[in-house]
Amino acid sequence: MKETKDSRAALCLQFLREIAAHNNREWFQAHRDRYETARAAFESMVEELIARITVFDPSVQYLTVSDCTYRFYRDIRFSPDKSPYKRHFGAYINAKGKKSFHGGYYLHLEPEHCMLAGGAYELPSDILRAVRQSICEQPETFHAIVGSESFRTLFPEIGETRLKTLPKGFPKDFPYPEYIRCKDYSCYHVVPESFFAAPDWLEQTAGVFAVMKPFLDFVNATIDDF
C-alpha cells in the first residue's frame, strides 16, 4: 500500500505564513481556532519525536511535550519588533529541561527556514571555558566525532558564532583551532519544508539526531559537572 504524506507540518507552516502577514492581536483572536489546530499538529509531531529519540537516547524518555515547547507569544519588552506572536514553532528536547545549559535536540518549523539543530547555547564563561579545555585535553576524540564524514555532511560547522582568534590561555599551536573558537557548542541542519511531508520524516529526523548524539555527549560530559 502506498504511504501517504504527513500533512501536519504543512498545516503548521500555512498558519505561520498567515500570522507573519497578519501579526496582530485582532487577526489572531479572529483565527484562534486555526492556531489551536496548528499547535495541536505540531505538538503531536513533537510527541512522536520524543518517543523516537528515546530509542537511542533514553535520557529524554520522561519528557512531555510541554517540557519541550514554548509560548507562542513573544516577549517584546526589550525588542524593537513589537509583533506579539512568533513566526515559528520550536521544540527543544532536552533531558535536563529547555532552560538548562545541558545540550539537547531542537526542531524548528518556519516557512523557508526549517531546521534540525541542537547543542549547548549561551553558556556562562566558566562553563564555556571548561568545554574548550575538555576539547584541548581530548582533541582526537572530539575530532573523531565532529570531523567524521557523517557529522560533517549534516553539520558543516559547529557554533553559531566564533571568535576571530584563539581565546586567551589556549595553546597557539592547537591542531584544531576552529573547535575552541566557538562561542557556543551547537550545530544545525537546514531542511526544506517538503522534508516534513515525507512519510518517513520521523525516521530521517531521528537519524540526523543520532549522528548529533556523540557531539552532545562530549559537550554535556563537561557541562553536567557544573
Residue, then its C-alpha position, 0 to 999 in steps of 0.5 A: m500500500k502506498e504511504t501517504k504524506d504527513s500533512r501536519a507540518a504543512l498545516c503548521l507552516q500555512f498558519l505561520r505564513e498567515i500570522a507573519a502577514h497578519n501579526n496582530r492581536e485582532w487577526f489572531q483572536a479572529h483565527r484562534d481556532r486555526y492556531e489551536t489546530a496548528r499547535a495541536a499538529f505540531e505538538s503531536m509531531v513533537e510527541e512522536l519525536i520524543a518517543r523516537i529519540t528515546v530509542f537511542d537516547p533514553s535520557v529524554q524518555y520522561l519528557t512531555v511535550s510541554d517540557c519541550t515547547y514554548r509560548f507562542y507569544r513573544d516577549i517584546r519588552f526589550s525588542p524593537d519588533k513589537s509583533p506579539y506572536k512568533r513566526h515559528f514553532g520550536a521544540y527543544i528536547n532536552a533531558k535536563g529541561k529547555k532552560s538548562f545549559h545541558g545540550g539537547y535536540y531542537l526542531h524548528l518549523e518556519p516557512e523557508h527556514c526549517m531546521l534540525a539543530g541542537g547543542a549547548y547555547e549561551l553558556p556562562s564563561d566558566i562553563l564555556r571555558a571548561v568545554r574548550q579545555s575538555i576539547c584541548e585535553q581530548p582533541e582526537t576524540f572530539h575530532a573523531i566525532v565532529g570531523s567524521e564524514s557523517f557529522r560533517t555532511l549534516f553539520p558543516e560547522i559547529g557554533e553559531t558564532r566564533l571568535k576571530t582568534l584563539p581565546k586567551g590561555f589556549p595553546k597557539d599551536f592547537p591542531y584544531p583551532e576552529y573547535i575552541r573558537c566557538k562561542d557556543y557548542s551547537c550545530y544545525h541542519v537546514v531542511p526544506e519544508s517538503f522534508f516534513a511531508a515525507p512519510d518517513w520524516l520521523e525516521q530521517t529526523a531521528g537519524v540526523f539526531a543520532v549522528m548529533k548524539p556523540f557531539l552532545d555527549f562530549v559537550n554535556a560530559t563537561i557541562d553536567d559537572f557544573 
